[in-house]
Amino acid sequence: MGVYPLRPHTTSAWIQVSGLVSGMLAGLDIGRFHWSDLGFDFVMVGVVFAIAGAVLLDWAMTVNPYFEPTVRIQKERGHRVVTTGPTGS
């Protein structure tokens, strides 16, 4: 098992743009403007949570042979996309 590469056709354009903008803003924050100045303690808590999340994800991929990082709608099984409620778009 391993990390599956993202398929370009499954990533929406707005997700790609928001990732690019987030990266640019983070670079400007760290390098030039220093808009957010967190203490070392807050940064370490974030690092611990990021590592814990990565460990849990790797564990799930290791023990589950059916782990799937993407969602497939299988019409033959009656799957459908939710378009209403809190999870709808």
Secondary structure, DSSP 8 states (H G I E B T S, - for coil): -------GGGS-HHHHHHHHHHHHHHHHIIIII------HHHHHHHHHHHHHHHHHHHHHHHH-TT--SS----GGGT-----SSTT--
